[in-house]
Amino acid sequence: MAAIWAGIDAGKAHHHSVAIDESGRRLLSRRVANDEPELLELLADILALGDEVTWGIDLADGGAALAIALLVNRDQPVHYISGRAIHRASESYRGEGKTDAKDAAVIADQVRVHRDLHPLRAGDDTVIDLKILTGRRMDLIADRTRTVNRLRAQFTGIFPGLEQALDLTNTGPLTLTTGYQTPAAIRRIGVKRLETWLRNRHVVRPDRLAETAVQAAERQHTSLPGEKLAATLVHTLAKEVMSLNQHVAELDKAIEARFRDHHTFEVITSMPGLGVILGAEFLAATGGDMTAFGTADRLAGFGGVAPVPRDSGKLSGNLRRPQRYNRRLQRDFYTSALFSIRHCDESRRFYDRKRAEGKRHTQAVLALARRRVNVLWALLRDGRCYEPAPPARAAA
């Protein structure tokens, strides 16, 4: 009996699994339903082929969640290989055809050849919940962005002056557009009555908003085609944006409550610029277990804030942006670095120094984000909160 490597090409309803030996010879190739009894039968059959089995899979969640849970719960080593990596690796194998069986065989062979693939581990319940909650939040944010864009498009078609003057992501302007959408309607109600109407709906600074709306209405006396129907759509879309805002606010509370249950909450949120939402997204993307990455450099590479070399022959020191990284984590690192520039003197000094060296704004922020990865790594490793460096004393 020898070592076996098994690859799973995961799907929504079915998976395809291929098992190979140390020479790459196929021992088993089977299509199975994404169903526990069939997966357990596959597991038993592959385990019977050798003393030790190492698994590879091309999904880390979603349709592969059941298969991964069954393997991890039985102490089977499972490694994740991205679909992009599999596609590139497939080019070095014979034949141009693409089938589930070939992909599964490629996964198995890549697990056999490589020793630095990302291992999948049993998930922390809090981390899993945060992954679900933050994923749902991203969906809602995307829905809100699309709805706001539709609202702006409709509003521009009947009242461009007011659309340009209002920030239609804020509650006050949205409240206004649920009641009044056309220049004629706003002129009829006037500043005082509109201010009272807004105040009764708890809008902040109703006087300023009412004055802005009436001034825009005084500049447009032309009724545009389709105004009545477009006004109805503006009302509906504004209501939808307000509803999405409420859902996002409720979800933010749920994320914070769940995040506080994790033992790294105080450490992560102590970093300047890394608040509750960005901190929860960091935890969801990494699992909070830094040993899974080994070093801070690997975490930075996974987060897309570490340049990679592109040297060849006599050309050296040529660095470029990475192409394989977690986009969501890079956004968290970059956004938190931007926030830290505003609120942390140490970050501001570092950013200003990089700008003085000739780096562009984006380059300076990425450099700061890379430096902050080292700090966050050390804090999580040592289990301590961030403390700002004391200001340097002037020489006597």
PAVEX-112140 format. One record per residue (C-alpha): residue in one letter; residue number from 1; x, y, z. Coordinates in nm, 2 decimals, padded with zeros to 4 digits. Layout:
REM PAVEX-112140
r  k  u  v  w
a  NUM  X  Y  Z
...
END
This chain:
REM PAVEX-112140
r  k  u  v  w
m  1  00.00  00.00  00.00
a  2  00.13  00.35  -00.09
a  3  00.04  00.71  -00.08
i  4  -00.26  00.82  -00.29
w  5  -00.36  01.16  -00.42
a  6  -00.72  01.24  -00.49
g  7  -00.86  01.54  -00.68
i  8  -01.22  01.66  -00.67
d  9  -01.36  01.88  -00.95
a  10  -01.65  02.03  -00.75
g  11  -01.99  02.12  -00.89
k  12  -02.33  02.23  -00.76
a  13  -02.51  01.90  -00.81
h  14  -02.22  01.66  -00.89
h  15  -01.85  01.62  -00.83
h  16  -01.59  01.42  -01.02
s  17  -01.31  01.26  -00.83
v  18  -00.99  01.10  -00.96
a  19  -00.73  00.91  -00.75
i  20  -00.38  00.86  -00.86
d  21  -00.07  00.68  -00.73
e  22  00.28  00.82  -00.69
s  23  00.35  00.75  -01.06
g  24  00.04  00.95  -01.17
r  25  -00.15  00.64  -01.28
r  26  -00.52  00.67  -01.24
l  27  -00.66  00.42  -00.98
l  28  -01.02  00.55  -00.97
s  29  -01.23  00.80  -01.17
r  30  -01.59  00.85  -01.06
r  31  -01.87  01.10  -01.08
v  32  -02.07  01.13  -00.76
a  33  -02.38  01.33  -00.65
n  34  -02.33  01.61  -00.40
d  35  -02.50  01.39  -00.15
e  36  -02.36  01.26  00.18
p  37  -02.41  00.88  00.13
e  38  -02.24  00.89  -00.21
l  39  -01.96  01.11  -00.09
l  40  -01.90  00.88  00.21
e  41  -01.89  00.58  -00.03
l  42  -01.64  00.76  -00.25
l  43  -01.43  00.84  00.06
a  44  -01.43  00.48  00.17
d  45  -01.33  00.35  -00.17
i  46  -01.04  00.59  -00.21
l  47  -00.91  00.53  00.14
a  48  -00.90  00.16  00.06
l  49  -00.66  00.22  -00.22
g  50  -00.36  00.33  00.00
d  51  -00.22  00.40  00.34
e  52  -00.24  00.78  00.32
v  53  -00.46  01.00  00.10
t  54  -00.40  01.37  00.02
w  55  -00.70  01.55  -00.13
g  56  -00.73  01.85  -00.35
i  57  -01.04  02.05  -00.45
d  58  -01.11  02.35  -00.67
l  59  -01.37  02.52  -00.44
a  60  -01.34  02.63  -00.08
d  61  -01.71  02.67  00.00
g  62  -02.04  02.68  -00.17
g  63  -02.12  02.36  -00.36
a  64  -01.80  02.20  -00.21
a  65  -01.89  02.27  00.15
l  66  -02.04  01.92  00.22
a  67  -01.75  01.74  00.07
i  68  -01.49  01.95  00.25
a  69  -01.67  01.91  00.59
l  70  -01.68  01.53  00.54
l  71  -01.31  01.52  00.47
v  72  -01.20  01.76  00.74
n  73  -01.42  01.59  01.01
r  74  -01.24  01.27  00.93
d  75  -00.89  01.43  00.96
q  76  -00.82  01.40  00.59
p  77  -00.57  01.66  00.45
v  78  -00.74  01.88  00.20
h  79  -00.58  02.15  -00.02
y  80  -00.75  02.42  -00.22
i  81  -00.64  02.49  -00.58
s  82  -00.80  02.78  -00.76
g  83  -00.98  02.73  -01.08
r  84  -00.74  02.97  -01.25
a  85  -00.44  02.77  -01.14
i  86  -00.61  02.45  -01.27
h  87  -00.68  02.61  -01.60
r  88  -00.32  02.72  -01.64
a  89  -00.18  02.38  -01.53
s  90  -00.41  02.20  -01.78
e  91  -00.22  02.36  -02.06
s  92  00.08  02.14  -01.98
y  93  -00.12  01.82  -02.00
r  94  -00.19  01.62  -02.31
g  95  -00.50  01.71  -02.51
e  96  -00.69  02.03  -02.55
g  97  -01.02  01.89  -02.43
k  98  -01.18  02.00  -02.10
t  99  -01.38  01.75  -01.90
d  100  -01.46  01.71  -01.53
a  101  -01.25  01.39  -01.53
k  102  -00.95  01.57  -01.67
d  103  -00.98  01.86  -01.43
a  104  -01.00  01.62  -01.13
a  105  -00.70  01.44  -01.26
v  106  -00.51  01.77  -01.29
i  107  -00.61  01.86  -00.94
a  108  -00.48  01.53  -00.81
d  109  -00.15  01.56  -00.99
q  110  -00.10  01.91  -00.88
v  111  -00.15  01.81  -00.52
r  112  00.10  01.53  -00.58
v  113  00.36  01.76  -00.72
h  114  00.33  02.08  -00.51
r  115  00.39  02.10  -00.14
d  116  00.29  02.46  -00.07
l  117  -00.08  02.45  -00.15
h  118  -00.32  02.62  00.09
p  119  -00.47  02.37  00.34
l  120  -00.83  02.38  00.43
r  121  -00.91  02.34  00.80
a  122  -01.21  02.30  01.02
g  123  -01.37  02.65  01.03
d  124  -01.43  02.85  01.35
d  125  -01.81  02.90  01.39
t  126  -01.77  03.27  01.44
v  127  -01.55  03.30  01.13
i  128  -01.80  03.10  00.92
d  129  -02.09  03.32  01.04
l  130  -01.88  03.64  00.96
k  131  -01.81  03.50  00.61
i  132  -02.18  03.46  00.55
l  133  -02.27  03.79  00.70
t  134  -02.00  03.99  00.52
g  135  -02.08  03.82  00.20
r  136  -02.45  03.92  00.23
r  137  -02.34  04.27  00.31
m  138  -02.14  04.29  -00.01
d  139  -02.44  04.17  -00.20
l  140  -02.66  04.44  -00.04
i  141  -02.40  04.71  -00.11
a  142  -02.38  04.61  -00.48
d  143  -02.77  04.61  -00.50
r  144  -02.77  04.96  -00.34
t  145  -02.51  05.09  -00.58
r  146  -02.71  04.96  -00.88
t  147  -03.04  05.11  -00.74
v  148  -02.88  05.45  -00.68
n  149  -02.75  05.45  -01.03
r  150  -03.09  05.38  -01.17
l  151  -03.24  05.65  -00.94
r  152  -02.99  05.90  -01.07
a  153  -03.06  05.81  -01.43
q  154  -03.44  05.85  -01.38
f  155  -03.40  06.17  -01.18
t  156  -03.17  06.32  -01.44
g  157  -03.43  06.27  -01.70
i  158  -03.68  06.50  -01.53
f  159  -03.49  06.72  -01.29
p  160  -03.11  06.73  -01.37
g  161  -03.04  07.04  -01.16
l  162  -03.16  06.88  -00.83
e  163  -03.00  06.54  -00.91
q  164  -02.66  06.71  -00.93
a  165  -02.72  06.91  -00.61
l  166  -02.82  06.60  -00.40
d  167  -02.62  06.31  -00.26
l  168  -02.88  06.04  -00.32
t  169  -02.70  05.79  -00.09
n  170  -02.80  06.00  00.22
t  171  -03.13  05.98  00.41
g  172  -03.23  06.34  00.38
p  173  -03.22  06.37  00.00
l  174  -03.38  06.02  -00.04
t  175  -03.66  06.13  00.19
l  176  -03.71  06.44  -00.02
t  177  -03.73  06.24  -00.34
t  178  -03.99  06.01  -00.20
g  179  -04.23  06.31  -00.17
y  180  -04.13  06.56  -00.43
q  181  -03.96  06.48  -00.76
t  182  -04.05  06.76  -01.01
p  183  -03.96  07.13  -01.02
a  184  -04.32  07.24  -01.03
a  185  -04.42  07.03  -00.72
i  186  -04.12  07.18  -00.52
r  187  -04.20  07.54  -00.63
r  188  -04.57  07.49  -00.52
i  189  -04.48  07.38  -00.17
g  190  -04.21  07.65  -00.12
v  191  -03.92  07.66  00.12
k  192  -04.11  07.69  00.46
r  193  -04.36  07.42  00.40
l  194  -04.10  07.19  00.25
e  195  -03.87  07.25  00.55
t  196  -04.16  07.16  00.79
w  197  -04.24  06.85  00.58
l  198  -03.87  06.74  00.60
r  199  -03.85  06.82  00.98
n  200  -04.16  06.61  01.05
r  201  -03.97  06.32  00.89
h  202  -03.67  06.37  01.11
v  203  -03.44  06.49  00.83
v  204  -03.11  06.65  00.95
r  205  -03.07  07.02  00.85
p  206  -03.41  07.04  00.68
d  207  -03.37  07.42  00.62
r  208  -03.06  07.38  00.41
l  209  -03.21  07.09  00.21
a  210  -03.54  07.27  00.14
e  211  -03.35  07.58  00.03
t  212  -03.13  07.38  -00.21
a  213  -03.44  07.20  -00.36
v  214  -03.64  07.52  -00.42
q  215  -03.34  07.70  -00.57
a  216  -03.29  07.42  -00.82
a  217  -03.67  07.42  -00.89
e  218  -03.66  07.80  -00.97
r  219  -03.39  07.73  -01.23
q  220  -03.61  07.48  -01.42
h  221  -03.96  07.58  -01.55
t  222  -03.97  07.33  -01.83
s  223  -04.17  07.01  -01.79
l  224  -03.98  06.72  -01.96
p  225  -04.15  06.44  -02.15
g  226  -04.25  06.14  -01.94
e  227  -04.22  06.34  -01.62
k  228  -04.52  06.19  -01.45
l  229  -04.41  05.83  -01.50
a  230  -04.05  05.90  -01.43
a  231  -04.15  06.08  -01.10
t  232  -04.33  05.76  -00.99
l  233  -04.02  05.55  -01.07
v  234  -03.80  05.80  -00.88
h  235  -04.03  05.76  -00.57
t  236  -04.01  05.38  -00.60
l  237  -03.64  05.37  -00.64
a  238  -03.58  05.61  -00.35
k  239  -03.79  05.39  -00.13
e  240  -03.58  05.09  -00.24
v  241  -03.25  05.27  -00.16
m  242  -03.38  05.36  00.19
s  243  -03.49  05.00  00.25
l  244  -03.15  04.88  00.14
n  245  -02.98  05.13  00.38
q  246  -03.19  04.99  00.66
h  247  -03.09  04.64  00.58
v  248  -02.73  04.73  00.57
a  249  -02.75  04.90  00.90
e  250  -02.92  04.60  01.06
l  251  -02.66  04.37  00.91
d  252  -02.38  04.59  01.04
k  253  -02.51  04.55  01.39
a  254  -02.53  04.17  01.35
i  255  -02.17  04.16  01.21
e  256  -02.04  04.36  01.51
a  257  -02.22  04.14  01.76
r  258  -02.08  03.83  01.60
f  259  -01.74  03.97  01.56
r  260  -01.72  04.06  01.93
d  261  -01.75  03.69  02.01
h  262  -01.41  03.62  01.85
h  263  -01.10  03.63  02.06
t  264  -00.92  03.85  01.81
f  265  -01.18  04.13  01.82
e  266  -00.98  04.36  02.05
v  267  -00.65  04.30  01.87
i  268  -00.79  04.35  01.52
t  269  -01.00  04.66  01.59
s  270  -00.71  04.82  01.78
m  271  -00.53  04.88  01.45
p  272  -00.60  05.24  01.33
g  273  -00.83  05.23  01.03
l  274  -00.93  04.87  01.08
g  275  -01.28  04.91  01.23
v  276  -01.56  04.66  01.29
i  277  -01.66  04.60  00.93
l  278  -01.32  04.59  00.77
g  279  -01.19  04.39  01.07
a  280  -01.48  04.14  01.03
e  281  -01.40  04.11  00.65
f  282  -01.03  04.05  00.73
l  283  -01.13  03.77  00.97
a  284  -01.37  03.62  00.72
a  285  -01.10  03.62  00.45
t  286  -00.82  03.48  00.66
g  287  -00.99  03.28  00.94
g  288  -00.78  03.47  01.19
d  289  -00.53  03.19  01.21
m  290  -00.19  03.33  01.10
t  291  -00.02  02.99  01.12
a  292  -00.21  02.89  00.81
f  293  00.01  03.15  00.62
g  294  00.34  03.08  00.80
t  295  00.48  03.43  00.76
a  296  00.37  03.79  00.72
d  297  00.51  03.79  00.37
r  298  00.27  03.51  00.27
l  299  -00.03  03.70  00.42
a  300  00.08  04.01  00.23
g  301  00.10  03.81  -00.09
f  302  -00.24  03.65  -00.03
g  303  -00.38  04.00  00.02
g  304  -00.22  04.14  -00.29
v  305  -00.01  04.41  -00.13
a  306  00.33  04.26  -00.19
p  307  00.49  04.31  -00.53
v  308  00.63  04.00  -00.70
p  309  00.96  03.99  -00.90
r  310  00.96  03.96  -01.27
d  311  01.33  03.91  -01.34
s  312  01.48  03.74  -01.65
g  313  01.84  03.71  -01.75
k  314  02.03  04.02  -01.68
l  315  01.71  04.20  -01.58
s  316  01.67  04.21  -01.20
g  317  01.48  04.41  -00.95
n  318  01.18  04.43  -01.18
l  319  00.87  04.42  -00.96
r  320  00.50  04.41  -01.07
r  321  00.16  04.38  -00.91
p  322  00.05  04.03  -00.83
q  323  -00.22  03.86  -01.04
r  324  -00.32  03.59  -00.80
y  325  -00.45  03.72  -00.47
n  326  -00.77  03.77  -00.26
r  327  -00.94  04.08  -00.41
r  328  -01.16  04.12  -00.11
l  329  -00.86  04.12  00.13
q  330  -00.67  04.36  -00.08
r  331  -00.96  04.60  -00.06
d  332  -00.96  04.57  00.31
f  333  -00.59  04.64  00.34
y  334  -00.60  04.93  00.11
t  335  -00.91  05.09  00.26
s  336  -00.79  05.06  00.61
a  337  -00.46  05.21  00.51
l  338  -00.65  05.51  00.37
f  339  -00.84  05.55  00.69
s  340  -00.53  05.53  00.90
i  341  -00.37  05.81  00.71
r  342  -00.64  06.04  00.83
h  343  -00.65  05.92  01.19
c  344  -00.30  05.79  01.28
d  345  00.00  06.02  01.29
e  346  00.25  05.74  01.24
s  347  00.07  05.63  00.92
r  348  00.05  05.98  00.80
r  349  00.43  06.03  00.84
f  350  00.50  05.71  00.66
y  351  00.27  05.81  00.37
d  352  00.42  06.16  00.35
r  353  00.77  06.01  00.34
k  354  00.68  05.78  00.05
r  355  00.52  06.06  -00.14
a  356  00.84  06.27  -00.09
e  357  01.03  05.98  -00.24
g  358  00.84  06.03  -00.56
k  359  00.57  05.75  -00.52
r  360  00.22  05.82  -00.66
h  361  -00.07  05.82  -00.42
t  362  -00.17  05.46  -00.49
q  363  00.18  05.34  -00.46
a  364  00.23  05.51  -00.12
v  365  -00.10  05.37  00.02
l  366  00.00  05.02  -00.10
a  367  00.34  05.06  00.07
l  368  00.17  05.16  00.39
a  369  -00.08  04.87  00.36
r  370  00.22  04.63  00.32
r  371  00.39  04.78  00.63
r  372  00.06  04.75  00.83
v  373  00.04  04.38  00.74
n  374  00.36  04.32  00.93
v  375  00.22  04.51  01.23
l  376  -00.11  04.32  01.23
w  377  00.07  03.99  01.19
a  378  00.28  04.06  01.50
l  379  -00.02  04.17  01.70
l  380  -00.22  03.86  01.62
r  381  00.09  03.64  01.68
d  382  00.15  03.79  02.02
g  383  -00.21  03.84  02.11
r  384  -00.17  04.21  02.20
c  385  -00.34  04.53  02.10
y  386  -00.18  04.81  01.89
e  387  -00.01  05.09  02.08
p  388  00.10  05.40  01.89
a  389  00.47  05.46  01.89
p  390  00.57  05.74  02.13
p  391  00.68  06.06  01.95
a  392  01.06  06.09  01.91
r  393  01.21  06.33  02.15
a  394  01.41  06.62  02.02
a  395  01.78  06.61  02.09
a  396  01.89  06.81  02.39
END
